[in-house]
């Protein structure tokens, strides 16, 4: 036993189930590569004597788990607390990348959205996996979402693109096969999953990769990350959408597919996730 894959306890949550399944898939991969991992569940206070854990819990738990590990001075494999906190707050992340000149949809806190044109995209300021995302076609923001815990963004019509990074290695951008204007909701990400394919436009792919590197540097990314964009063809604008500092990294993930499309073998990906040279 040379490392642990840390998953969350069972709970009636589809997102939790997805991450537990990913943890089991990673254990199988690591065993096939000659490692001796153990699958363990995060309860409250991780024992310092356990092997270093690869943290694979859902975003609602990730900050809590990383805070506990950091406070206990336990070495782990996963995002650093500072980078995770910056990216989890989508408004803070948008402000940071905008200050670097990176384009993005007009964004305000939901209680300041009167100035934005409709339709709007409403989403939780702190959240993951597009949970709670909805489109407001017209009218005011509903009162229950008119506060600083919700964001309002102009709805941009274009191609959804995602790209993976780890360290200085950048994957091939992937295009998500969604009709323009159709929101990439939680249901479409995990249940009605559209196919994805490497971006064929070489010049645009280079632009995506460079912008992703710039955003990752601005946000202080220190582990695996997936950065999402939308490309507005009519205006030739590449919009930064969000940075997932704790993405799914399992064998069937978009993270793995993006790096594989760039020629990075899965065995090397696993080593990098564990901070090892390939």
Residue pairs with C-beta under 8 A, 6 or more apart in sequence:
1 36
1 37
1 38
1 51
2 35
2 36
2 37
2 51
3 30
3 35
3 36
3 37
3 38
3 51
3 52
3 53
3 54
3 77
3 274
4 37
4 38
4 39
4 40
4 50
4 51
4 52
4 53
4 54
5 23
5 26
5 27
5 30
5 37
5 38
5 39
5 40
5 53
5 54
5 56
6 23
6 40
6 41
6 42
6 46
6 53
6 54
6 55
6 56
6 57
6 65
6 76
7 19
7 20
7 23
7 24
7 39
7 40
7 41
7 42
7 56
7 57
8 16
8 19
8 20
8 41
8 42
8 57
8 58
8 61
8 65
9 41
9 42
9 43
10 16
10 20
13 58
14 190
15 58
15 59
15 60
15 128
15 129
15 131
15 186
15 190
16 58
16 61
18 58
18 190
18 248
19 56
19 57
19 58
19 248
21 250
22 56
22 248
22 249
22 250
22 253
23 39
23 56
24 39
25 250
25 251
25 252
26 37
26 54
26 56
26 249
26 250
26 251
27 37
27 38
27 39
29 251
29 266
29 270
30 37
30 270
31 37
33 267
33 270
37 54
38 51
40 50
40 53
42 57
42 61
42 65
42 68
44 68
45 68
45 72
46 53
46 68
46 69
46 72
46 74
48 72
48 73
48 74
52 74
52 75
52 76
52 77
53 69
53 74
53 76
53 77
53 78
54 76
54 77
54 78
54 273
54 274
55 62
55 65
55 66
55 69
55 76
55 77
55 78
55 246
56 249
57 65
58 128
59 88
59 127
59 128
59 129
59 246
60 128
62 78
62 79
62 84
62 88
62 246
63 81
63 84
63 85
63 88
66 76
66 78
66 79
66 80
66 81
66 84
67 81
69 76
70 81
77 223
77 273
77 274
77 275
78 223
78 246
79 221
79 222
79 223
79 224
79 225
79 245
79 246
80 220
80 222
80 223
82 220
83 219
83 220
83 221
83 222
83 223
83 245
84 245
84 246
86 92
86 93
86 96
86 219
86 220
86 245
87 93
87 219
87 221
87 225
87 242
87 243
87 244
87 245
88 126
88 128
88 245
89 125
89 126
90 123
90 124
90 125
90 126
90 127
90 151
90 242
91 107
91 109
91 125
91 151
93 219
93 242
93 243
94 104
94 107
94 151
94 240
96 218
96 219
97 104
97 214
97 215
97 218
97 219
97 240
97 243
98 104
99 218
100 214
100 215
100 218
102 211
102 214
102 215
102 218
102 240
103 237
103 238
103 239
103 240
104 239
104 240
104 241
105 121
105 153
105 154
105 155
105 156
105 230
105 239
105 241
106 116
106 153
106 154
107 151
107 152
107 153
107 154
108 115
108 116
108 151
108 152
109 125
109 147
109 148
109 150
109 151
109 152
110 122
110 141
110 145
110 146
110 147
110 148
110 149
110 150
110 151
110 152
111 141
111 146
111 147
111 148
111 150
112 152
113 120
113 141
113 146
113 152
114 140
116 152
116 153
116 154
117 154
118 136
118 137
118 138
118 139
119 135
119 136
119 137
119 138
119 155
120 135
120 136
120 141
120 152
120 153
120 154
120 155
121 133
121 134
121 135
121 136
121 152
121 153
121 154
121 155
121 183
122 132
122 133
122 134
122 135
122 136
122 141
122 145
122 150
122 151
122 152
123 130
123 132
123 133
123 134
123 150
123 151
123 153
124 131
124 132
124 149
124 150
124 151
125 148
125 149
125 150
125 151
126 149
128 244
129 186
129 189
129 190
130 183
130 184
130 185
130 186
130 189
131 186
133 183
133 185
133 186
134 183
135 155
135 183
136 152
140 146
141 150
141 152
155 181
156 230
156 232
156 237
156 239
157 180
157 181
157 232
157 234
158 180
158 230
158 231
158 232
158 233
158 234
158 237
158 239
159 175
159 176
159 180
159 230
159 231
159 233
160 175
160 176
160 178
160 184
160 228
160 229
160 230
161 173
161 174
161 175
161 176
161 199
161 208
161 228
161 229
161 230
161 231
162 173
162 174
162 176
162 196
162 226
162 227
162 228
162 229
162 254
162 258
163 170
163 171
163 172
163 173
163 174
163 208
163 209
163 212
163 226
163 227
163 229
163 258
164 170
164 171
164 224
164 225
164 226
164 247
164 254
164 255
164 256
164 258
164 259
165 171
165 212
165 213
165 216
165 221
165 224
165 225
165 226
165 227
166 223
166 224
166 225
166 259
166 269
166 272
166 273
167 272
169 259
169 262
169 264
169 272
170 209
170 212
170 213
170 262
171 255
171 257
171 258
171 259
171 260
171 261
171 262
171 264
172 198
172 199
172 205
172 258
172 259
172 261
172 262
173 198
173 199
173 204
173 205
173 208
173 209
173 212
173 229
173 258
174 196
174 197
174 198
174 199
174 254
174 257
174 258
174 261
175 196
175 197
175 198
175 199
176 184
176 194
176 196
177 194
177 195
177 196
177 197
178 184
178 188
178 194
182 188
188 194
196 254
196 257
198 205
198 261
199 205
199 208
204 231
204 238
207 238
208 229
208 231
208 238
211 229
211 238
211 240
212 227
212 229
215 227
215 240
215 243
216 225
216 227
216 243
219 243
219 245
221 243
221 245
223 245
223 273
224 247
224 249
224 255
224 272
224 273
225 243
225 244
225 245
225 247
226 243
226 244
226 247
226 254
226 255
226 258
227 240
227 242
227 243
227 244
228 240
228 241
228 242
228 243
228 244
229 238
229 239
229 240
229 241
230 238
230 239
230 241
231 237
231 238
231 239
232 238
232 239
247 253
247 254
247 255
248 254
248 255
249 255
249 256
249 269
249 273
250 256
251 266
256 266
256 269
259 269
260 266
260 269
267 278
268 278
271 277
271 278
272 278
